[in-house]
Amino acid sequence: MSQLATQNGRAVKAKEQVQTRQYLTFTLGAELFAIQIEHIREIIEFGGLTEIPLMPAFLRGVINLRGAVVPVIDLSIRFGRSETQIARRTCIVILEVAQEEEMQPLGVIVDAVNEVLTLDSSEMEPRPSFGAKIRADFIEGMFSRNDRFVITLDIHQVLSVDEMSALIGLTHGEETAD
């Protein structure tokens, strides 16, 4: 909690200010995840997609978003799990991911979008080094909500365009993934 100090007769907050961030929470399988809302462009109802032959399973296809071709990633497969089953509440969350000097729109399929939460930094726990059932570098942190843990995703790692391009085999140049 921040402390108030007096400076020139005015109350000012001390250095230790609590940072707040907003997160969109969503369900994937039986688990709850969250993404910082600053990365989210929009959320659309799943209305089908165009599959692309010979692509890795995590790249489920592309959608036409107002004339733009947007790749759609199945986060469940990206986390090493089975394919997301399309249901009534299935959504595509459109995110903007930095690629070199421009922003690349990417869609991710989720089972259901839940709510937007505002958290202060004191509520966030560091990422666990094991036991989360997904790669540790995909996790930004965790917080507890209604007796359940919510995993916040490091979207730069989860949707690393360079890593996904390497997995697809579309890397530019002569570099290969380790």
The 8 nearest C-alpha neighbors of each residue, nearest first, counted from 0:
[[1, 2, 17, 16, 15, 121, 13, 3],
 [0, 2, 16, 15, 13, 12, 17, 3],
 [3, 1, 13, 12, 4, 0, 15, 14],
 [2, 4, 12, 11, 13, 10, 1, 5],
 [3, 5, 11, 10, 12, 13, 2, 6],
 [4, 6, 10, 9, 8, 11, 7, 3],
 [5, 7, 9, 8, 10, 4, 11, 3],
 [8, 6, 9, 5, 10, 11, 4, 3],
 [7, 9, 6, 5, 10, 11, 4, 3],
 [10, 8, 6, 5, 7, 11, 4, 3],
 [9, 11, 5, 4, 3, 6, 8, 12],
 [12, 10, 4, 3, 5, 9, 13, 6],
 [11, 13, 3, 2, 4, 1, 14, 10],
 [12, 14, 2, 15, 3, 1, 4, 11],
 [15, 13, 16, 12, 1, 2, 17, 11],
 [16, 14, 1, 13, 17, 0, 2, 12],
 [17, 15, 1, 14, 18, 13, 12, 0],
 [16, 18, 119, 120, 19, 15, 0, 1],
 [19, 17, 119, 120, 16, 20, 118, 121],
 [18, 20, 119, 118, 120, 17, 117, 21],
 [21, 19, 118, 117, 119, 22, 18, 35],
 [20, 22, 117, 116, 36, 35, 118, 115],
 [23, 21, 35, 36, 116, 34, 115, 33],
 [22, 24, 115, 33, 34, 36, 114, 35],
 [25, 23, 33, 113, 114, 32, 115, 22],
 [26, 24, 112, 113, 32, 111, 31, 33],
 [27, 25, 31, 111, 110, 30, 32, 28],
 [26, 28, 110, 30, 109, 29, 31, 25],
 [27, 29, 30, 26, 110, 75, 83, 31],
 [28, 30, 27, 26, 31, 110, 32, 25],
 [31, 29, 27, 28, 26, 32, 149, 150],
 [30, 32, 26, 149, 25, 27, 150, 24],
 [31, 33, 150, 149, 25, 24, 151, 26],
 [34, 32, 24, 151, 23, 22, 150, 152],
 [33, 35, 22, 23, 152, 151, 36, 24],
 [36, 34, 22, 37, 21, 38, 23, 33],
 [35, 37, 22, 39, 38, 21, 23, 34],
 [36, 38, 35, 39, 21, 40, 22, 34],
 [39, 37, 36, 94, 95, 35, 40, 96],
 [40, 38, 94, 36, 37, 41, 93, 95],
 [39, 41, 94, 93, 95, 38, 42, 92],
 [42, 40, 93, 39, 92, 43, 94, 91],
 [43, 41, 92, 93, 91, 90, 44, 40],
 [44, 42, 91, 90, 45, 92, 41, 93],
 [43, 45, 90, 46, 91, 89, 42, 88],
 [46, 44, 90, 91, 89, 47, 43, 85],
 [45, 47, 44, 48, 43, 90, 91, 62],
 [48, 46, 45, 49, 62, 61, 44, 60],
 [47, 49, 62, 61, 60, 50, 46, 59],
 [48, 50, 60, 61, 62, 51, 47, 59],
 [51, 49, 60, 59, 48, 52, 61, 58],
 [50, 52, 60, 54, 49, 53, 61, 59],
 [51, 53, 54, 50, 60, 55, 49, 59],
 [54, 52, 51, 55, 56, 167, 50, 58],
 [55, 53, 52, 51, 58, 56, 167, 59],
 [54, 56, 57, 58, 167, 53, 166, 59],
 [55, 57, 58, 59, 54, 76, 73, 82],
 [56, 58, 73, 76, 77, 72, 55, 59],
 [59, 57, 72, 56, 60, 55, 71, 73],
 [58, 60, 57, 72, 71, 73, 50, 56],
 [61, 59, 50, 49, 71, 51, 58, 48],
 [60, 62, 70, 49, 69, 71, 48, 68],
 [63, 61, 48, 69, 68, 64, 49, 70],
 [62, 64, 68, 67, 66, 65, 69, 61],
 [65, 63, 67, 66, 62, 68, 69, 61],
 [64, 66, 67, 63, 68, 62, 69, 43],
 [65, 67, 64, 63, 68, 62, 69, 61],
 [68, 66, 64, 63, 65, 69, 62, 104],
 [67, 69, 63, 62, 61, 64, 66, 70],
 [68, 70, 62, 61, 105, 67, 104, 63],
 [71, 69, 61, 105, 60, 106, 62, 72],
 [72, 70, 106, 61, 107, 60, 59, 58],
 [73, 71, 107, 58, 57, 59, 74, 106],
 [72, 74, 57, 108, 75, 76, 107, 59],
 [75, 73, 77, 76, 72, 78, 107, 108],
 [74, 76, 78, 80, 77, 73, 82, 83],
 [75, 77, 80, 79, 57, 78, 74, 73],
 [76, 78, 74, 75, 57, 79, 73, 80],
 [77, 79, 75, 76, 80, 133, 74, 134],
 [80, 78, 76, 77, 75, 81, 133, 74],
 [79, 81, 76, 75, 78, 82, 77, 74],
 [80, 82, 76, 75, 83, 79, 84, 78],
 [81, 83, 76, 75, 84, 80, 73, 57],
 [84, 82, 75, 85, 81, 73, 110, 109],
 [83, 85, 82, 86, 110, 89, 81, 28],
 [84, 86, 89, 83, 87, 110, 45, 88],
 [87, 85, 89, 88, 84, 110, 45, 83],
 [86, 88, 89, 85, 45, 90, 111, 110],
 [89, 87, 111, 86, 110, 90, 44, 112],
 [90, 88, 110, 111, 86, 87, 45, 85],
 [91, 89, 44, 45, 109, 43, 108, 111],
 [90, 92, 108, 107, 43, 106, 45, 42],
 [91, 93, 42, 107, 106, 41, 94, 90],
 [94, 92, 106, 41, 40, 105, 42, 39],
 [95, 93, 39, 105, 40, 38, 104, 106],
 [94, 96, 104, 103, 38, 102, 105, 39],
 [97, 95, 103, 102, 104, 94, 98, 155],
 [96, 98, 102, 101, 103, 99, 95, 100],
 [99, 97, 101, 102, 100, 103, 96, 160],
 [98, 100, 101, 97, 102, 161, 160, 103],
 [101, 99, 98, 97, 102, 103, 96, 95],
 [102, 100, 98, 99, 97, 103, 96, 95],
 [101, 103, 97, 96, 95, 98, 104, 100],
 [102, 104, 96, 95, 97, 98, 105, 101],
 [105, 103, 95, 94, 69, 96, 102, 93],
 [106, 104, 94, 70, 93, 69, 71, 95],
 [105, 107, 71, 93, 92, 91, 72, 70],
 [108, 106, 72, 92, 91, 71, 73, 74],
 [107, 109, 91, 73, 90, 72, 74, 92],
 [110, 108, 111, 90, 27, 89, 91, 107],
 [109, 111, 89, 27, 26, 88, 90, 28],
 [112, 110, 88, 26, 89, 109, 25, 90],
 [111, 113, 25, 24, 26, 114, 90, 110],
 [114, 112, 25, 24, 111, 26, 115, 23],
 [115, 113, 24, 23, 116, 112, 25, 22],
 [114, 116, 23, 22, 24, 21, 117, 113],
 [117, 115, 22, 21, 118, 114, 23, 24],
 [116, 118, 21, 20, 22, 19, 119, 115],
 [119, 117, 19, 20, 116, 21, 120, 122],
 [118, 120, 19, 18, 121, 122, 17, 20],
 [119, 121, 122, 123, 18, 19, 17, 118],
 [120, 122, 119, 123, 17, 124, 118, 18],
 [123, 121, 120, 119, 142, 118, 124, 143],
 [122, 124, 142, 120, 121, 141, 140, 125],
 [125, 123, 141, 140, 142, 126, 122, 121],
 [126, 124, 140, 127, 141, 123, 139, 142],
 [125, 127, 140, 138, 139, 141, 128, 124],
 [128, 126, 129, 125, 131, 135, 130, 140],
 [127, 129, 135, 126, 130, 131, 136, 134],
 [128, 130, 127, 131, 135, 132, 134, 133],
 [129, 131, 132, 127, 128, 133, 135, 134],
 [130, 132, 133, 129, 127, 135, 134, 128],
 [133, 131, 130, 134, 129, 78, 135, 79],
 [134, 132, 131, 78, 135, 137, 79, 138],
 [133, 135, 137, 136, 132, 138, 78, 131],
 [136, 134, 137, 138, 128, 133, 129, 127],
 [135, 137, 138, 134, 156, 153, 139, 157],
 [136, 138, 153, 157, 135, 156, 134, 152],
 [139, 137, 152, 153, 136, 135, 140, 126],
 [138, 140, 153, 152, 151, 126, 137, 141],
 [141, 139, 126, 125, 151, 138, 124, 150],
 [142, 140, 150, 124, 149, 151, 123, 126],
 [143, 141, 123, 149, 148, 124, 122, 144],
 [142, 144, 148, 147, 149, 146, 145, 141],
 [143, 145, 147, 146, 148, 142, 149, 31],
 [144, 146, 147, 143, 148, 149, 142, 31],
 [147, 145, 144, 143, 148, 149, 142, 31],
 [148, 146, 144, 143, 145, 149, 31, 142],
 [147, 149, 143, 142, 144, 150, 141, 146],
 [148, 150, 31, 32, 142, 141, 143, 151],
 [151, 149, 141, 32, 33, 140, 152, 148],
 [152, 150, 33, 140, 139, 141, 32, 34],
 [151, 153, 138, 139, 154, 34, 137, 33],
 [154, 152, 139, 137, 138, 155, 156, 157],
 [153, 155, 157, 156, 152, 158, 34, 137],
 [154, 156, 159, 153, 158, 157, 96, 97],
 [157, 155, 159, 154, 137, 158, 153, 136],
 [158, 156, 154, 137, 155, 159, 153, 152],
 [159, 157, 156, 155, 154, 160, 163, 96],
 [158, 160, 156, 162, 155, 161, 157, 163],
 [159, 161, 163, 162, 158, 164, 98, 96],
 [160, 162, 164, 159, 163, 165, 170, 98],
 [163, 161, 165, 159, 164, 160, 166, 176],
 [162, 164, 166, 160, 165, 161, 167, 159],
 [165, 163, 167, 161, 169, 166, 162, 170],
 [164, 166, 168, 162, 170, 163, 167, 176],
 [167, 165, 163, 164, 168, 162, 55, 176],
 [168, 166, 164, 165, 169, 163, 55, 54],
 [169, 167, 165, 166, 170, 164, 163, 175],
 [168, 170, 164, 167, 165, 171, 166, 163],
 [171, 169, 165, 164, 168, 172, 174, 161],
 [170, 172, 169, 173, 174, 164, 165, 168],
 [173, 171, 174, 170, 175, 169, 165, 168],
 [172, 174, 175, 171, 170, 176, 169, 165],
 [175, 173, 172, 176, 170, 171, 165, 177],
 [176, 174, 177, 173, 165, 170, 168, 172],
 [175, 177, 165, 174, 162, 166, 170, 168],
 [176, 175, 174, 165, 162, 166, 161, 168]]
